[in-house]
Amino acid sequence: MQRFSQKTVLVTGGGGVLGGHLAQAFAAAGARIWLLGRTEASLLERKRLIEEAGGSCSHHVADVLDKQALEELRETLIQNHTPVDILINAAGGNLPGATIPPGKTIFDVSIEDFNRVTDINLMGTVIPSLIFGEMMAKGGHGVILNISSMAVDRTITRVAGYSAAKAAMENFTRWMAVELALKFGEGLRVNALAPGFFIGNQNRALLTNSDGSYTERGQLIIQGTPMRRFGQADELNEAALFLCSEGARFITGVVLPVDGGFSAFSGV
């Protein structure tokens, strides 16, 4: 389980559910972890969990859209002789104004919220990838792993802004993979995971009732998932560990679904 010993893994959105679980998985596999996020309390809680399990973890409070703050962190890492070997772009989110609730239409979308959702899900991946990817390119090695969504593969009602932003992010993933391999060599790879439906803090009330039963939307998702359940946060771990490992050294530019069969199922 020390297959990432001596590797430094930077996780954006490291205080969140998925990003935090991925950070813990890489720490358990021997990596040094840097958690990056906007809320220090959540970063410190995840850092505590990692260190209590015997892992090595640091944290940095910054917004992934703040280019200057990320450049300052990069310079700190360079000065400390700590190159980023793996970047996991787990920061993301949604806003009510960029969704289409029942009783409204696409024409009711808030352009301001749509832009903000695009910023966090697309530019929140692009900016860290460019800043820390440049560090990787100079060293001749590194892996970037982005977090996509089933909202790209299928048209899922309501999440208009989120879907568009994640679709653009997947295109950027493939583009960046080709660019780095062609111009900087085979030691640089870029891939993405596309989680199916996982219950987190942002969607819990949308998918489950207070008594733990599924809402109408939750039931629709379960019906469209051959495994007939939601994913658990730690079920992304092994897929992420594989894509970032030497065992995947000939894999770049792919988006791997981790979805219980959702993307394979026609519903019939």
Secondary structure as the mmCIF struct_conf table of DSSP 4:
data_model
#
loop_
_struct_conf.conf_type_id
_struct_conf.id
_struct_conf.beg_label_comp_id
_struct_conf.beg_label_asym_id
_struct_conf.beg_label_seq_id
_struct_conf.end_label_comp_id
_struct_conf.end_label_asym_id
_struct_conf.end_label_seq_id
TURN_TY1_P TURN_TY1_P1 ARG A 3 GLN A 6
STRN STRN1 THR A 8 THR A 12
TURN_TY1_P TURN_TY1_P2 GLY A 13 GLY A 15
BEND BEND1 GLY A 16 GLY A 16
HELX_RH_AL_P HELX_RH_AL_P1 VAL A 17 ALA A 28
TURN_TY1_P TURN_TY1_P3 ALA A 29 GLY A 30
STRN STRN2 ARG A 32 GLY A 37
BEND BEND2 ARG A 38 ARG A 38
HELX_RH_AL_P HELX_RH_AL_P2 GLU A 40 GLU A 52
TURN_TY1_P TURN_TY1_P4 ALA A 53 GLY A 54
STRN STRN3 SER A 56 VAL A 61
TURN_TY1_P TURN_TY1_P5 VAL A 64 LEU A 65
HELX_RH_AL_P HELX_RH_AL_P3 LYS A 67 GLN A 79
TURN_TY1_P TURN_TY1_P6 ASN A 80 HIS A 81
BEND BEND3 ASP A 85 ASP A 85
STRN STRN4 ILE A 86 ASN A 89
HELX_RH_3T_P HELX_RH_3T_P1 PRO A 96 ALA A 98
BEND BEND4 THR A 99 THR A 99
TURN_TY1_P TURN_TY1_P7 PRO A 102 GLY A 103
HELX_RH_3T_P HELX_RH_3T_P2 ILE A 106 ASP A 108
HELX_RH_AL_P HELX_RH_AL_P4 ILE A 111 THR A 118
HELX_RH_PI_P HELX_RH_PI_P1 ASP A 119 MET A 123
HELX_RH_AL_P HELX_RH_AL_P5 GLY A 124 GLY A 139
TURN_TY1_P TURN_TY1_P8 GLY A 140 GLY A 140
STRN STRN5 GLY A 142 ILE A 147
HELX_RH_AL_P HELX_RH_AL_P6 MET A 150 ASP A 153
BEND BEND5 ARG A 154 ARG A 154
TURN_TY1_P TURN_TY1_P9 THR A 157 ARG A 158
HELX_RH_AL_P HELX_RH_AL_P7 ALA A 160 PHE A 184
TURN_TY1_P TURN_TY1_P10 GLU A 186 GLY A 187
STRN STRN6 LEU A 188 PRO A 195
STRN STRN7 PHE A 198 PHE A 198
TURN_TY1_P TURN_TY1_P11 ASN A 201 ASN A 203
HELX_RH_AL_P HELX_RH_AL_P8 ARG A 204 LEU A 207
STRN STRN8 THR A 208 THR A 208
TURN_TY1_P TURN_TY1_P12 SER A 210 ASP A 211
BEND BEND6 GLY A 212 GLY A 212
STRN STRN9 TYR A 214 TYR A 214
HELX_RH_AL_P HELX_RH_AL_P9 GLU A 216 GLN A 223
TURN_TY1_P TURN_TY1_P13 GLY A 224 GLY A 224
TURN_TY1_P TURN_TY1_P14 PRO A 226 MET A 227
BEND BEND7 ARG A 229 ARG A 229
HELX_LH_PP_P HELX_LH_PP_P1 PHE A 230 PHE A 230
STRN STRN10 GLY A 231 GLY A 231
HELX_LH_PP_P HELX_LH_PP_P2 GLN A 232 GLN A 232
HELX_RH_3T_P HELX_RH_3T_P3 ALA A 233 LEU A 236
HELX_RH_AL_P HELX_RH_AL_P10 ASN A 237 LEU A 243
TURN_TY1_P TURN_TY1_P15 CYS A 244 CYS A 244
BEND BEND8 SER A 245 SER A 245
HELX_RH_3T_P HELX_RH_3T_P4 GLU A 246 ALA A 248
TURN_TY1_P TURN_TY1_P16 ARG A 249 PHE A 250
BEND BEND9 GLY A 253 GLY A 253
STRN STRN11 VAL A 255 VAL A 258
BEND BEND10 ASP A 259 ASP A 259
TURN_TY1_P TURN_TY1_P17 GLY A 260 GLY A 261
HELX_RH_3T_P HELX_RH_3T_P5 PHE A 262 ALA A 264
#
